[in-house]
């Protein structure tokens, strides 16, 4: 435990940020998982795309708040898009 007043304040700030970051990170994971589950369940094209938009928005928000580095956000969106595009290509073939 810190004894110095500024160190105590830093500790309080760090805990607030940790909890905020954890919440945002969890939300991004949930939205990403919903997209992947929609793909797995062979959902309609519209539903998958709607969930994708929500997931991308969540990732962008996390980047803007500093939870993810912008490159990490871009990488996550890119990987998600490639999975969605692969799924859409398969559904077009059928």
N, C-alpha and C positions, 0 to 999 in steps of 0.2 A: 504494500500500500504506500502510495506517495505521501510525503509530509508537506511538500511545497504546494502552495495554493494553486499555482498555474498548472502543476502536474495533475492535481485533482480535477481541475476543470478539463484538461486534455483527456483524462480518463473518461469523464462523463460524456464528452463530445464523441470520443471514439466508440463508446457503447451505443449511443444514439445512431451513429452512422452505420455501425455493424448491423443493428436491427433493421434499419431502413434498407440497407443493401441486401440483407437476407430475404426480406419480404419481396423486393423487386426481382431478385434472382429466382426466387421460387415461382413468382408469377410468370416469368419468361419460360421457365421449364414447363409449367403447366400448359401454357398456350402452345408451346412447341409440341408437347406430347399429344395435345388434342388434334393437331394437324396430322401427326404420324398415325394416331389411332383411326382417324378418318380414312387415311390411305389404306391402312390394314383392313378396315371393315368394308372396303370397296364402296365408299360413300360417293354421292354424286359429284360431278365436276364443280358445280356451283358451291356446294357445301365445303369442299376442300379449299377452294379459292377464297371463300369467305373467312375460313379459319386461318388461312395463310396470311391474309391482310391483318388480322388481329395480332397474330404472332409477330409479324414484321414490325408492327407499330409498338408492341411491347419491347422488342429488342432495341428499336430506335430510342425509345424513352429511357431505357436502361443506359444506353450509351450517352445520351444527353445529360443524365444525372451523374455520370461518372462511375457507374457500377461496373460497366464493361469498357475496355479500351475500344476505340472505334474500329480497329482492325478485327478485334474479336467479334464485334457486332456484325461486321461485314462478312466474316467467315461463317458465322452462325446462319445468317440470312442466305448466303450462297449455298450452303449445304442443304438447307431446308428447301430452297428453290429447286435444286438439282433433283431431290427426291420427288417433289411435286411434279416436276416436268417429266420425270421418268414414269411416274404413275399415269399422268395424262396421256403420254405417248402410248402406254399399254392399253388404256381404255379406248383410244382412238382406233387402235388396230382391231379391236373386237367388234 
